[in-house]
Each structure stands twice: as C-alpha cells, then as structure tokens.
C-alpha cells in the first residue's frame, strides 16, 4: 500500500473544499456570509484562496511540503486554480442549510 503524497496540489484542493464547507455549514458564519452580496462573497473567497495558494507556495519553498519539481510562481497559479475548482465544486454539490436559505432571501 502506497502512502498518500501530500503534494501542494492535494493540500490546495482540500483547503479549497474545506473553505467552501466552512462558509456553508459553520453556524453564524454561514448566515453572515449568505446574506452578503454576490460580489462581496466572491471577493472574500478569492482572497482566501489566493492567500492559501501563497501559503502553500511558501511551505513548498521552505521544504515543509515536499515537491518533486522546482518551486516557482507557476506553482502558485496552479494551486490557485485547483483551489478555485475544488471550492466551487464543493459549493455546487453541498446542500444549503435552512438558515442559509433564509439569509439569502
């Protein structure tokens, strides 16, 4: 059995999905977030995903996360796109809580 390789790509996708779940299901945070305008929600999420990508880049750069390829800014861009994909995929398939539905109305 092979151990799981915790690559920047895997970590980024997990972080992207977890952020979506956090803003969908964490009490009080989910209602506050759902009540915001779409543009504000997008800005918050993009900012958090960009921050996560930069942190993962820095962790890779300093050897905390092992990578097989050179650590460049391409890694930041790739992880950012993967975080967006995972985040939006998790958002689309996650059922909304009653409190979130009420906050959106």
Biopython code that builds the backbone (N, CA, C, O; Angstrom):
import numpy as np
from Bio.PDB.StructureBuilder import StructureBuilder

atoms = [
    (1, "UNK", "N", (0.839, -1.174, 0.000)),
    (1, "UNK", "CA", (0.000, 0.000, 0.000)),
    (1, "UNK", "C", (0.888, 1.243, 0.000)),
    (1, "UNK", "O", (1.799, 1.363, 0.820)),
    (2, "UNK", "N", (0.620, 2.156, -0.914)),
    (2, "UNK", "CA", (1.395, 3.386, -1.021)),
    (2, "UNK", "C", (0.854, 4.443, -0.071)),
    (2, "UNK", "O", (-0.358, 4.609, 0.061)),
    (3, "UNK", "N", (1.761, 5.159, 0.591)),
    (3, "UNK", "CA", (1.281, 6.254, 1.440)),
    (3, "UNK", "C", (0.775, 7.413, 0.577)),
    (3, "UNK", "O", (1.168, 7.549, -0.582)),
    (4, "UNK", "N", (-0.078, 8.226, 1.137)),
    (4, "UNK", "CA", (-0.596, 9.385, 0.425)),
    (4, "UNK", "C", (0.504, 10.432, 0.322)),
    (4, "UNK", "O", (1.161, 10.748, 1.314)),
    (5, "UNK", "N", (0.703, 10.969, -0.874)),
    (5, "UNK", "CA", (1.662, 12.052, -1.060)),
    (5, "UNK", "C", (0.928, 13.373, -0.852)),
    (5, "UNK", "O", (0.019, 13.717, -1.607)),
    (6, "UNK", "N", (1.328, 14.094, 0.163)),
    (6, "UNK", "CA", (0.696, 15.376, 0.452)),
    (6, "UNK", "C", (1.370, 16.452, -0.383)),
    (6, "UNK", "O", (2.195, 17.223, 0.106)),
    (7, "UNK", "N", (1.001, 16.484, -1.638)),
    (7, "UNK", "CA", (1.566, 17.440, -2.578)),
    (7, "UNK", "C", (0.858, 18.785, -2.433)),
    (7, "UNK", "O", (-0.232, 18.850, -1.863)),
    (8, "UNK", "N", (1.459, 19.847, -2.937)),
    (8, "UNK", "CA", (0.778, 21.138, -2.916)),
    (8, "UNK", "C", (-0.597, 21.088, -3.588)),
    (8, "UNK", "O", (-1.539, 21.744, -3.141)),
    (9, "UNK", "N", (-0.701, 20.309, -4.660)),
    (9, "UNK", "CA", (-1.980, 20.200, -5.364)),
    (9, "UNK", "C", (-3.054, 19.584, -4.473)),
    (9, "UNK", "O", (-4.166, 20.107, -4.389)),
    (10, "UNK", "N", (-2.732, 18.487, -3.813)),
    (10, "UNK", "CA", (-3.699, 17.829, -2.936)),
    (10, "UNK", "C", (-4.086, 18.726, -1.775)),
    (10, "UNK", "O", (-5.268, 18.864, -1.461)),
    (11, "UNK", "N", (-3.106, 19.333, -1.141)),
    (11, "UNK", "CA", (-3.377, 20.203, 0.008)),
    (11, "UNK", "C", (-4.251, 21.378, -0.411)),
    (11, "UNK", "O", (-5.179, 21.749, 0.306)),
    (12, "UNK", "N", (-3.961, 21.961, -1.563)),
    (12, "UNK", "CA", (-4.730, 23.099, -2.053)),
    (12, "UNK", "C", (-6.174, 22.713, -2.329)),
    (12, "UNK", "O", (-7.090, 23.462, -1.989)),
    (13, "UNK", "N", (-6.384, 21.573, -2.930)),
    (13, "UNK", "CA", (-7.758, 21.146, -3.230)),
    (13, "UNK", "C", (-8.531, 20.875, -1.943)),
    (13, "UNK", "O", (-9.717, 21.194, -1.849)),
    (14, "UNK", "N", (-7.872, 20.296, -0.968)),
    (14, "UNK", "CA", (-8.534, 20.055, 0.315)),
    (14, "UNK", "C", (-8.885, 21.379, 0.990)),
    (14, "UNK", "O", (-9.988, 21.535, 1.513)),
    (15, "UNK", "N", (-7.959, 22.325, 0.981)),
    (15, "UNK", "CA", (-8.216, 23.639, 1.585)),
    (15, "UNK", "C", (-9.368, 24.340, 0.865)),
    (15, "UNK", "O", (-10.232, 24.929, 1.514)),
    (16, "UNK", "N", (-9.390, 24.283, -0.454)),
    (16, "UNK", "CA", (-10.471, 24.908, -1.221)),
    (16, "UNK", "C", (-11.826, 24.323, -0.874)),
    (16, "UNK", "O", (-12.797, 25.058, -0.691)),
    (17, "UNK", "N", (-11.897, 23.001, -0.783)),
    (17, "UNK", "CA", (-13.160, 22.350, -0.430)),
    (17, "UNK", "C", (-13.553, 22.648, 1.017)),
    (17, "UNK", "O", (-14.728, 22.874, 1.309)),
    (18, "UNK", "N", (-12.574, 22.650, 1.918)),
    (18, "UNK", "CA", (-12.876, 22.931, 3.325)),
    (18, "UNK", "C", (-13.371, 24.362, 3.527)),
    (18, "UNK", "O", (-14.264, 24.596, 4.342)),
    (19, "UNK", "N", (-12.807, 25.311, 2.803)),
    (19, "UNK", "CA", (-13.294, 26.686, 2.904)),
    (19, "UNK", "C", (-14.753, 26.779, 2.474)),
    (19, "UNK", "O", (-15.547, 27.484, 3.097)),
    (20, "UNK", "N", (-15.097, 26.077, 1.425)),
    (20, "UNK", "CA", (-16.483, 26.072, 0.970)),
    (20, "UNK", "C", (-17.394, 25.477, 2.035)),
    (20, "UNK", "O", (-18.455, 26.028, 2.327)),
    (21, "UNK", "N", (-16.983, 24.361, 2.613)),
    (21, "UNK", "CA", (-17.785, 23.710, 3.658)),
    (21, "UNK", "C", (-17.890, 24.600, 4.903)),
    (21, "UNK", "O", (-18.945, 24.672, 5.533)),
    (22, "UNK", "N", (-16.806, 25.265, 5.244)),
    (22, "UNK", "CA", (-16.806, 26.147, 6.413)),
    (22, "UNK", "C", (-17.821, 27.273, 6.241)),
    (22, "UNK", "O", (-18.597, 27.558, 7.154)),
    (23, "UNK", "N", (-17.816, 27.911, 5.078)),
    (23, "UNK", "CA", (-18.733, 29.019, 4.842)),
    (23, "UNK", "C", (-20.163, 28.550, 4.582)),
    (23, "UNK", "O", (-21.088, 29.361, 4.630)),
    (24, "UNK", "N", (-20.363, 27.274, 4.310)),
    (24, "UNK", "CA", (-21.712, 26.726, 4.133)),
    (24, "UNK", "C", (-22.325, 26.213, 5.429)),
    (24, "UNK", "O", (-23.538, 26.308, 5.614)),
    (25, "UNK", "N", (-21.509, 25.671, 6.328)),
    (25, "UNK", "CA", (-22.069, 24.935, 7.457)),
    (25, "UNK", "C", (-21.692, 25.447, 8.839)),
    (25, "UNK", "O", (-22.344, 25.063, 9.811)),
    (26, "UNK", "N", (-20.674, 26.294, 8.982)),
    (26, "UNK", "CA", (-20.279, 26.759, 10.305)),
    (26, "UNK", "C", (-21.322, 27.742, 10.821)),
    (26, "UNK", "O", (-21.581, 28.760, 10.179)),
    (27, "UNK", "N", (-21.919, 27.452, 11.965)),
    (27, "UNK", "CA", (-23.001, 28.301, 12.484)),
    (27, "UNK", "C", (-22.560, 29.763, 12.616)),
    (27, "UNK", "O", (-21.411, 30.049, 12.954)),
    (28, "UNK", "N", (-23.460, 30.648, 12.354)),
    (28, "UNK", "CA", (-23.285, 32.103, 12.392)),
    (28, "UNK", "C", (-22.467, 32.589, 11.195)),
    (28, "UNK", "O", (-22.868, 33.547, 10.535)),
    (29, "UNK", "N", (-21.342, 31.957, 10.902)),
    (29, "UNK", "CA", (-20.541, 32.349, 9.743)),
    (29, "UNK", "C", (-21.331, 32.111, 8.459)),
    (29, "UNK", "O", (-21.308, 32.944, 7.553)),
    (30, "UNK", "N", (-22.029, 30.976, 8.376)),
    (30, "UNK", "CA", (-22.765, 30.663, 7.149)),
    (30, "UNK", "C", (-23.904, 31.650, 6.900)),
    (30, "UNK", "O", (-24.158, 32.016, 5.752)),
    (31, "UNK", "N", (-24.587, 32.083, 7.947)),
    (31, "UNK", "CA", (-25.687, 33.030, 7.784)),
    (31, "UNK", "C", (-25.142, 34.410, 7.400)),
    (31, "UNK", "O", (-25.678, 35.066, 6.507)),
    (32, "UNK", "N", (-24.079, 34.843, 8.075)),
    (32, "UNK", "CA", (-23.462, 36.129, 7.752)),
    (32, "UNK", "C", (-22.994, 36.146, 6.297)),
    (32, "UNK", "O", (-23.239, 37.108, 5.569)),
    (33, "UNK", "N", (-22.323, 35.079, 5.883)),
    (33, "UNK", "CA", (-21.775, 35.003, 4.528)),
    (33, "UNK", "C", (-22.884, 34.941, 3.488)),
    (33, "UNK", "O", (-22.785, 35.591, 2.447)),
    (34, "UNK", "N", (-23.926, 34.181, 3.746)),
    (34, "UNK", "CA", (-25.028, 34.040, 2.788)),
    (34, "UNK", "C", (-25.753, 35.358, 2.565)),
    (34, "UNK", "O", (-26.284, 35.592, 1.479)),
    (35, "UNK", "N", (-25.785, 36.219, 3.571)),
    (35, "UNK", "CA", (-26.503, 37.485, 3.462)),
    (35, "UNK", "C", (-25.725, 38.544, 2.671)),
    (35, "UNK", "O", (-26.288, 39.578, 2.312)),
    (36, "UNK", "N", (-24.458, 38.302, 2.400)),
    (36, "UNK", "CA", (-23.636, 39.266, 1.668)),
    (36, "UNK", "C", (-23.996, 39.284, 0.180)),
    (36, "UNK", "O", (-24.558, 38.324, -0.348)),
    (37, "UNK", "N", (-23.661, 40.390, -0.481)),
    (37, "UNK", "CA", (-23.843, 40.472, -1.930)),
    (37, "UNK", "C", (-22.907, 39.483, -2.603)),
    (37, "UNK", "O", (-21.851, 39.143, -2.068)),
    (38, "UNK", "N", (-23.301, 39.033, -3.767)),
    (38, "UNK", "CA", (-22.515, 38.039, -4.503)),
    (38, "UNK", "C", (-21.091, 38.511, -4.763)),
    (38, "UNK", "O", (-20.145, 37.732, -4.648)),
    (39, "UNK", "N", (-20.935, 39.789, -5.113)),
    (39, "UNK", "CA", (-19.607, 40.319, -5.409)),
    (39, "UNK", "C", (-18.710, 40.293, -4.173)),
    (39, "UNK", "O", (-17.517, 40.006, -4.272)),
    (40, "UNK", "N", (-19.280, 40.590, -3.024)),
    (40, "UNK", "CA", (-18.514, 40.582, -1.774)),
    (40, "UNK", "C", (-18.118, 39.150, -1.422)),
    (40, "UNK", "O", (-16.978, 38.893, -1.036)),
    (41, "UNK", "N", (-19.059, 38.225, -1.558)),
    (41, "UNK", "CA", (-18.750, 36.818, -1.279)),
    (41, "UNK", "C", (-17.637, 36.317, -2.187)),
    (41, "UNK", "O", (-16.725, 35.624, -1.737)),
    (42, "UNK", "N", (-17.714, 36.670, -3.465)),
    (42, "UNK", "CA", (-16.674, 36.249, -4.409)),
    (42, "UNK", "C", (-15.324, 36.832, -4.022)),
    (42, "UNK", "O", (-14.307, 36.139, -4.064)),
    (43, "UNK", "N", (-15.314, 38.093, -3.649)),
    (43, "UNK", "CA", (-14.063, 38.741, -3.250)),
    (43, "UNK", "C", (-13.444, 38.094, -2.023)),
    (43, "UNK", "O", (-12.234, 37.873, -1.974)),
    (44, "UNK", "N", (-14.272, 37.790, -1.034)),
    (44, "UNK", "CA", (-13.776, 37.133, 0.181)),
    (44, "UNK", "C", (-13.192, 35.769, -0.155)),
    (44, "UNK", "O", (-12.096, 35.429, 0.291)),
    (45, "UNK", "N", (-13.923, 34.992, -0.938)),
    (45, "UNK", "CA", (-13.469, 33.636, -1.246)),
    (45, "UNK", "C", (-12.214, 33.656, -2.108)),
    (45, "UNK", "O", (-11.288, 32.882, -1.866)),
    (46, "UNK", "N", (-12.168, 34.525, -3.105)),
    (46, "UNK", "CA", (-10.975, 34.613, -3.960)),
    (46, "UNK", "C", (-9.770, 35.048, -3.125)),
    (46, "UNK", "O", (-8.669, 34.525, -3.301)),
    (47, "UNK", "N", (-9.977, 35.996, -2.225)),
    (47, "UNK", "CA", (-8.884, 36.446, -1.356)),
    (47, "UNK", "C", (-8.360, 35.330, -0.476)),
    (47, "UNK", "O", (-7.149, 35.168, -0.328)),
    (48, "UNK", "N", (-9.264, 34.559, 0.110)),
    (48, "UNK", "CA", (-8.843, 33.447, 0.974)),
    (48, "UNK", "C", (-8.133, 32.353, 0.177)),
    (48, "UNK", "O", (-7.151, 31.778, 0.645)),
    (49, "UNK", "N", (-8.628, 32.071, -1.015)),
    (49, "UNK", "CA", (-7.990, 31.053, -1.855)),
    (49, "UNK", "C", (-6.617, 31.525, -2.340)),
    (49, "UNK", "O", (-5.680, 30.730, -2.419)),
    (50, "UNK", "N", (-6.497, 32.804, -2.661)),
    (50, "UNK", "CA", (-5.187, 33.343, -3.059)),
    (50, "UNK", "C", (-4.215, 33.273, -1.887)),
    (50, "UNK", "O", (-3.053, 32.906, -2.061)),
    (51, "UNK", "N", (-4.686, 33.623, -0.701)),
    (51, "UNK", "CA", (-3.848, 33.540, 0.494)),
    (51, "UNK", "C", (-3.399, 32.100, 0.740)),
    (51, "UNK", "O", (-2.232, 31.857, 1.046)),
    (52, "UNK", "N", (-4.310, 31.161, 0.609)),
    (52, "UNK", "CA", (-3.968, 29.748, 0.803)),
    (52, "UNK", "C", (-2.921, 29.302, -0.224)),
    (52, "UNK", "O", (-2.002, 28.556, 0.115)),
    (53, "UNK", "N", (-3.054, 29.751, -1.465)),
    (53, "UNK", "CA", (-2.086, 29.383, -2.505)),
    (53, "UNK", "C", (-0.695, 29.924, -2.194)),
    (53, "UNK", "O", (0.300, 29.224, -2.379)),
    (54, "UNK", "N", (-0.624, 31.160, -1.724)),
    (54, "UNK", "CA", (0.667, 31.750, -1.374)),
    (54, "UNK", "C", (1.279, 31.035, -0.176)),
    (54, "UNK", "O", (2.486, 30.795, -0.153)),
    (55, "UNK", "N", (0.469, 30.694, 0.815)),
    (55, "UNK", "CA", (0.975, 29.970, 1.992)),
    (55, "UNK", "C", (1.508, 28.603, 1.570)),
    (55, "UNK", "O", (2.572, 28.187, 2.028)),
    (56, "UNK", "N", (0.791, 27.913, 0.718)),
    (56, "UNK", "CA", (1.241, 26.594, 0.258)),
    (56, "UNK", "C", (2.522, 26.738, -0.566)),
    (56, "UNK", "O", (3.414, 25.895, -0.474)),
    (57, "UNK", "N", (2.618, 27.793, -1.363)),
    (57, "UNK", "CA", (3.852, 28.069, -2.103)),
    (57, "UNK", "C", (5.015, 28.254, -1.126)),
    (57, "UNK", "O", (6.082, 27.668, -1.308)),
    (58, "UNK", "N", (4.806, 29.062, -0.099)),
    (58, "UNK", "CA", (5.881, 29.308, 0.870)),
    (58, "UNK", "C", (6.258, 28.039, 1.630)),
    (58, "UNK", "O", (7.437, 27.800, 1.893)),
    (59, "UNK", "N", (5.274, 27.232, 1.981)),
    (59, "UNK", "CA", (5.570, 25.962, 2.658)),
    (59, "UNK", "C", (6.378, 25.039, 1.752)),
    (59, "UNK", "O", (7.254, 24.312, 2.220)),
    (60, "UNK", "N", (6.080, 25.073, 0.457)),
    (60, "UNK", "CA", (6.844, 24.273, -0.512)),
    (60, "UNK", "C", (8.246, 24.834, -0.698)),
    (60, "UNK", "O", (9.220, 24.087, -0.786)),
    (61, "UNK", "N", (8.335, 26.149, -0.757)),
    (61, "UNK", "CA", (9.619, 26.812, -0.958)),
    (61, "UNK", "C", (10.593, 26.506, 0.176)),
    (61, "UNK", "O", (11.783, 26.301, -0.065)),
    (62, "UNK", "N", (10.099, 26.474, 1.396)),
    (62, "UNK", "CA", (10.953, 26.233, 2.559)),
    (62, "UNK", "C", (11.039, 24.757, 2.956)),
    (62, "UNK", "O", (11.554, 24.430, 4.025)),
    (63, "UNK", "N", (10.537, 23.873, 2.099)),
    (63, "UNK", "CA", (10.723, 22.444, 2.302)),
    (63, "UNK", "C", (9.791, 21.784, 3.291)),
    (63, "UNK", "O", (9.995, 20.620, 3.636)),
    (64, "UNK", "N", (8.778, 22.483, 3.758)),
    (64, "UNK", "CA", (7.828, 21.872, 4.693)),
    (64, "UNK", "C", (6.915, 20.903, 3.943)),
    (64, "UNK", "O", (6.561, 19.841, 4.455)),
    (65, "UNK", "N", (6.543, 21.288, 2.725)),
    (65, "UNK", "CA", (5.817, 20.385, 1.826)),
    (65, "UNK", "C", (6.815, 19.979, 0.747)),
    (65, "UNK", "O", (7.386, 20.833, 0.069)),
    (66, "UNK", "N", (7.017, 18.705, 0.594)),
    (66, "UNK", "CA", (7.990, 18.234, -0.392)),
    (66, "UNK", "C", (7.385, 18.255, -1.786)),
    (66, "UNK", "O", (6.252, 17.823, -1.998)),
    (67, "UNK", "N", (8.160, 18.762, -2.725)),
    (67, "UNK", "CA", (7.744, 18.786, -4.118)),
    (67, "UNK", "C", (8.853, 18.196, -4.975)),
    (67, "UNK", "O", (10.036, 18.306, -4.655)),
    (68, "UNK", "N", (8.437, 17.559, -6.086)),
    (68, "UNK", "CA", (9.404, 16.925, -6.968)),
    (68, "UNK", "C", (9.903, 17.877, -8.045)),
    (68, "UNK", "O", (10.907, 17.602, -8.702)),
    (69, "UNK", "N", (9.219, 18.976, -8.225)),
    (69, "UNK", "CA", (9.573, 19.916, -9.278)),
    (69, "UNK", "C", (10.116, 21.200, -8.662)),
    (69, "UNK", "O", (9.983, 21.410, -7.457)),
    (70, "UNK", "N", (10.715, 22.048, -9.460)),
    (70, "UNK", "CA", (11.183, 23.329, -8.917)),
    (70, "UNK", "C", (10.003, 24.170, -8.413)),
    (70, "UNK", "O", (8.922, 24.161, -9.002)),
    (71, "UNK", "N", (10.226, 24.881, -7.335)),
    (71, "UNK", "CA", (9.183, 25.721, -6.757)),
    (71, "UNK", "C", (9.263, 27.093, -7.423)),
    (71, "UNK", "O", (10.200, 27.858, -7.192)),
    (72, "UNK", "N", (8.259, 27.389, -8.256)),
    (72, "UNK", "CA", (8.193, 28.665, -8.966)),
    (72, "UNK", "C", (6.811, 29.279, -8.752)),
    (72, "UNK", "O", (5.949, 28.688, -8.101)),
    (73, "UNK", "N", (6.616, 30.471, -9.310)),
    (73, "UNK", "CA", (5.307, 31.114, -9.204)),
    (73, "UNK", "C", (4.251, 30.374, -10.009)),
    (73, "UNK", "O", (3.056, 30.599, -9.814)),
    (74, "UNK", "N", (4.670, 29.501, -10.906)),
    (74, "UNK", "CA", (3.712, 28.663, -11.630)),
    (74, "UNK", "C", (2.967, 27.780, -10.626)),
    (74, "UNK", "O", (1.785, 27.486, -10.804)),
    (75, "UNK", "N", (3.665, 27.365, -9.581)),
    (75, "UNK", "CA", (3.032, 26.574, -8.524)),
    (75, "UNK", "C", (1.902, 27.367, -7.868)),
    (75, "UNK", "O", (0.838, 26.813, -7.592)),
    (76, "UNK", "N", (2.122, 28.644, -7.618)),
    (76, "UNK", "CA", (1.078, 29.482, -7.013)),
    (76, "UNK", "C", (-0.136, 29.555, -7.936)),
    (76, "UNK", "O", (-1.271, 29.400, -7.486)),
    (77, "UNK", "N", (0.098, 29.785, -9.204)),
    (77, "UNK", "CA", (-1.015, 29.878, -10.152)),
    (77, "UNK", "C", (-1.759, 28.563, -10.273)),
    (77, "UNK", "O", (-2.989, 28.543, -10.293)),
    (78, "UNK", "N", (-1.024, 27.467, -10.352)),
    (78, "UNK", "CA", (-1.663, 26.156, -10.472)),
    (78, "UNK", "C", (-2.473, 25.830, -9.228)),
    (78, "UNK", "O", (-3.608, 25.364, -9.327)),
    (79, "UNK", "N", (-1.890, 26.075, -8.049)),
    (79, "UNK", "CA", (-2.624, 25.762, -6.825)),
    (79, "UNK", "C", (-3.834, 26.675, -6.661)),
    (79, "UNK", "O", (-4.861, 26.247, -6.134)),
    (80, "UNK", "N", (-3.728, 27.923, -7.103)),
    (80, "UNK", "CA", (-4.877, 28.824, -7.028)),
    (80, "UNK", "C", (-6.026, 28.314, -7.890)),
    (80, "UNK", "O", (-7.175, 28.304, -7.449)),
    (81, "UNK", "N", (-5.727, 27.892, -9.108)),
    (81, "UNK", "CA", (-6.767, 27.369, -9.998)),
    (81, "UNK", "C", (-7.368, 26.092, -9.404)),
    (81, "UNK", "O", (-8.586, 25.913, -9.434)),
    (82, "UNK", "N", (-6.539, 25.217, -8.874)),
    (82, "UNK", "CA", (-7.057, 23.991, -8.254)),
    (82, "UNK", "C", (-7.921, 24.304, -7.035)),
    (82, "UNK", "O", (-8.933, 23.640, -6.807)),
    (83, "UNK", "N", (-7.533, 25.303, -6.255)),
    (83, "UNK", "CA", (-8.335, 25.702, -5.101)),
    (83, "UNK", "C", (-9.693, 26.228, -5.551)),
    (83, "UNK", "O", (-10.713, 25.915, -4.938)),
    (84, "UNK", "N", (-9.712, 27.021, -6.614)),
    (84, "UNK", "CA", (-10.981, 27.522, -7.150)),
    (84, "UNK", "C", (-11.879, 26.388, -7.613)),
    (84, "UNK", "O", (-13.077, 26.381, -7.327)),
    (85, "UNK", "N", (-11.302, 25.430, -8.328)),
    (85, "UNK", "CA", (-12.079, 24.291, -8.829)),
    (85, "UNK", "C", (-12.655, 23.485, -7.671)),
    (85, "UNK", "O", (-13.841, 23.155, -7.679)),
    (86, "UNK", "N", (-11.840, 23.169, -6.688)),
    (86, "UNK", "CA", (-12.319, 22.386, -5.547)),
    (86, "UNK", "C", (-13.356, 23.151, -4.744)),
    (86, "UNK", "O", (-14.350, 22.577, -4.299)),
    (87, "UNK", "N", (-13.128, 24.448, -4.557)),
    (87, "UNK", "CA", (-14.037, 25.279, -3.789)),
    (87, "UNK", "C", (-15.408, 25.349, -4.448)),
    (87, "UNK", "O", (-16.428, 25.151, -3.789)),
    (88, "UNK", "N", (-15.432, 25.627, -5.725)),
    (88, "UNK", "CA", (-16.709, 25.764, -6.413)),
    (88, "UNK", "C", (-17.408, 24.425, -6.603)),
    (88, "UNK", "O", (-18.637, 24.358, -6.584)),
    (89, "UNK", "N", (-16.640, 23.367, -6.786)),
    (89, "UNK", "CA", (-17.245, 22.034, -6.886)),
    (89, "UNK", "C", (-17.923, 21.654, -5.583)),
    (89, "UNK", "O", (-19.040, 21.137, -5.588)),
    (90, "UNK", "N", (-17.257, 21.906, -4.473)),
    (90, "UNK", "CA", (-17.845, 21.598, -3.167)),
    (90, "UNK", "C", (-19.070, 22.459, -2.914)),
    (90, "UNK", "O", (-20.052, 21.984, -2.342)),
    (91, "UNK", "N", (-19.027, 23.723, -3.333)),
    (91, "UNK", "CA", (-20.163, 24.622, -3.138)),
    (91, "UNK", "C", (-21.390, 24.146, -3.912)),
    (91, "UNK", "O", (-22.506, 24.154, -3.392)),
    (92, "UNK", "N", (-21.173, 23.734, -5.149)),
    (92, "UNK", "CA", (-22.279, 23.315, -6.007)),
    (92, "UNK", "C", (-22.959, 22.059, -5.486)),
    (92, "UNK", "O", (-24.185, 21.963, -5.533)),
    (93, "UNK", "N", (-22.197, 21.099, -4.994)),
    (93, "UNK", "CA", (-22.801, 19.830, -4.572)),
    (93, "UNK", "C", (-23.263, 19.818, -3.117)),
    (93, "UNK", "O", (-23.933, 18.879, -2.689)),
    (94, "UNK", "N", (-22.912, 20.853, -2.356)),
    (94, "UNK", "CA", (-23.293, 20.900, -0.943)),
    (94, "UNK", "C", (-24.720, 21.407, -0.789)),
    (94, "UNK", "O", (-25.067, 22.461, -1.320)),
    (95, "UNK", "N", (-25.541, 20.666, -0.070)),
    (95, "UNK", "CA", (-26.894, 21.182, 0.183)),
    (95, "UNK", "C", (-26.834, 22.369, 1.140)),
    (95, "UNK", "O", (-25.997, 22.407, 2.043)),
    (96, "UNK", "N", (-27.716, 23.325, 0.939)),
    (96, "UNK", "CA", (-27.752, 24.505, 1.792)),
    (96, "UNK", "C", (-28.572, 24.223, 3.047)),
    (96, "UNK", "O", (-29.585, 23.524, 3.009)),
    (97, "UNK", "N", (-28.107, 24.783, 4.151)),
    (97, "UNK", "CA", (-28.878, 24.648, 5.380)),
    (97, "UNK", "C", (-30.079, 25.586, 5.321)),
    (97, "UNK", "O", (-30.118, 26.510, 4.509)),
    (98, "UNK", "N", (-31.036, 25.344, 6.171)),
    (98, "UNK", "CA", (-32.237, 26.181, 6.228)),
    (98, "UNK", "C", (-31.864, 27.627, 6.563)),
    (98, "UNK", "O", (-32.418, 28.565, 5.990)),
    (99, "UNK", "N", (-30.929, 27.800, 7.487)),
    (99, "UNK", "CA", (-30.517, 29.145, 7.888)),
    (99, "UNK", "C", (-29.894, 29.901, 6.725)),
    (99, "UNK", "O", (-30.105, 31.106, 6.593)),
    (100, "UNK", "N", (-29.137, 29.224, 5.888)),
    (100, "UNK", "CA", (-28.520, 29.861, 4.720)),
    (100, "UNK", "C", (-29.583, 30.247, 3.715)),
    (100, "UNK", "O", (-29.539, 31.342, 3.155)),
    (101, "UNK", "N", (-30.547, 29.356, 3.477)),
    (101, "UNK", "CA", (-31.630, 29.674, 2.536)),
    (101, "UNK", "C", (-32.417, 30.903, 2.993)),
    (101, "UNK", "O", (-32.782, 31.754, 2.181)),
    (102, "UNK", "N", (-32.674, 30.987, 4.294)),
    (102, "UNK", "CA", (-33.405, 32.140, 4.838)),
    (102, "UNK", "C", (-32.579, 33.416, 4.732)),
    (102, "UNK", "O", (-33.128, 34.477, 4.435)),
    (103, "UNK", "N", (-31.281, 33.336, 4.968)),
    (103, "UNK", "CA", (-30.416, 34.510, 4.896)),
    (103, "UNK", "C", (-30.310, 35.042, 3.476)),
    (103, "UNK", "O", (-30.138, 36.246, 3.282)),
    (104, "UNK", "N", (-30.407, 34.180, 2.494)),
    (104, "UNK", "CA", (-30.319, 34.605, 1.098)),
    (104, "UNK", "C", (-31.579, 35.329, 0.649)),
    (104, "UNK", "O", (-31.550, 36.104, -0.306)),
    (105, "UNK", "N", (-32.677, 35.075, 1.334)),
    (105, "UNK", "CA", (-33.947, 35.715, 0.948)),
    (105, "UNK", "C", (-34.097, 36.994, 1.614)),
    (105, "UNK", "O", (-35.100, 37.680, 1.416)),
]
sb = StructureBuilder()
sb.init_structure("model")
sb.init_model(0)
sb.init_chain("A")
sb.init_seg("    ")
for serial, (resi, resn, name, xyz) in enumerate(atoms, 1):
    if name == "N":
        sb.init_residue(resn, " ", resi, " ")
    sb.init_atom(name, np.array(xyz, "f"), 0.0, 1.0, " ", f" {name:<3s}", serial, name[0])
structure = sb.get_structure()
